[in-house]
């Protein structure tokens, strides 16, 4: 369960700007009144395999031109980058023809339990 303060910044499973979203409701594509369109979201942007590096570089440059920041570049296991960017930049990226997906960037943890006694 997401804490109230995290729910205001979380994407859930959506690449659209997040407001307070209740379970079972579709995310709104319209920024709520007073929502800062330039609010910083930490995301991982992944492009389809075999995407030309020039297309990825152009997407990075577009984000930087809109006030965003590229925090990491991925060129091996996945093609893409991690970035801090505003809601408008996320919406603009969703129409990129080579985009595979965008997901929230944040801490990841793994949990395993031994099945061998």
C-alpha positions in Angstrom: 0.0 0.0 0.0 1.3 3.4 -0.9 1.4 6.1 1.8 -0.6 9.2 1.3 2.4 11.4 0.7 3.8 8.9 -1.9 0.4 8.6 -3.7 0.7 12.2 -4.7 4.0 11.6 -6.5 3.5 8.0 -7.7 2.7 7.0 -11.2 1.1 3.7 -10.3 1.1 1.7 -13.6 0.4 4.8 -15.6 2.8 6.9 -17.6 0.5 9.9 -17.2 0.8 12.6 -14.6 -0.3 11.3 -11.3 -2.5 13.0 -8.8 -4.3 11.3 -6.0 -5.5 8.1 -7.6 -7.8 5.7 -5.9 -7.8 2.0 -6.6 -9.9 1.1 -9.6 -9.9 4.6 -11.1 -8.2 5.5 -14.3 -5.6 8.2 -14.0 -6.6 11.7 -15.2 -4.8 13.1 -18.2 -5.8 16.6 -17.1 -3.5 18.3 -14.5 -5.5 19.1 -11.4 -5.9 22.7 -10.5 -2.7 24.1 -9.1 -0.7 21.1 -10.2 2.7 22.2 -11.4 3.2 20.9 -15.0 7.0 21.2 -14.5 6.9 19.0 -11.4 9.9 16.7 -11.3 9.2 13.0 -11.8 11.9 10.4 -11.7 11.4 7.9 -14.5 13.2 5.2 -16.6 12.5 5.6 -20.3 13.0 2.4 -22.3 13.1 2.3 -26.1 12.4 -0.7 -28.4 15.3 -2.9 -29.3 17.3 -1.7 -32.3 16.2 1.9 -31.8 18.8 4.2 -33.5 21.0 6.0 -31.0 20.2 9.3 -32.7 16.5 8.9 -31.8 17.4 8.3 -28.2 19.8 11.3 -28.1 17.1 13.5 -29.7 14.7 12.5 -26.9 17.3 13.2 -24.3 18.0 16.6 -25.8 14.3 17.4 -25.9 14.0 16.6 -22.2 17.0 18.8 -21.3 15.6 21.7 -23.4 12.4 21.5 -21.4 14.3 21.8 -18.1 14.7 18.0 -17.4 17.8 16.2 -16.4 19.2 12.9 -17.6 20.6 11.0 -14.6 21.7 7.7 -16.2 22.0 6.3 -19.7 21.4 2.6 -20.5 23.0 1.0 -23.6 23.4 -2.7 -22.8 20.5 -4.7 -21.4 18.0 -2.0 -22.3 18.1 1.1 -24.5 17.1 4.3 -22.8 17.8 6.5 -19.9 16.8 7.6 -16.4 15.6 11.1 -16.0 14.0 13.7 -13.8 11.4 15.5 -15.9 8.1 17.3 -15.8 4.6 15.9 -16.5 4.5 17.6 -19.9 7.7 15.9 -21.0 6.3 12.5 -20.0 3.2 13.1 -22.1 5.4 14.2 -25.0 7.5 11.0 -24.8 4.5 8.7 -24.8 3.9 9.5 -28.5 7.5 8.7 -29.5 7.3 5.9 -32.2 10.2 3.9 -30.7 9.2 4.1 -27.1 8.8 0.8 -25.4 7.7 2.0 -21.9 8.2 4.5 -19.2 8.2 3.5 -15.5 8.8 5.2 -12.2 12.4 5.2 -11.0 13.0 4.5 -7.4 14.4 2.1 -4.8 14.0 -1.5 -5.6 14.3 -4.4 -3.2 14.2 -8.1 -3.6 12.9 -10.7 -1.1 13.6 -14.4 -1.2 12.7 -17.2 1.1 14.6 -20.4 1.0 12.5 -23.4 0.2 15.2 -25.8 1.3 15.0 -26.7 5.0 
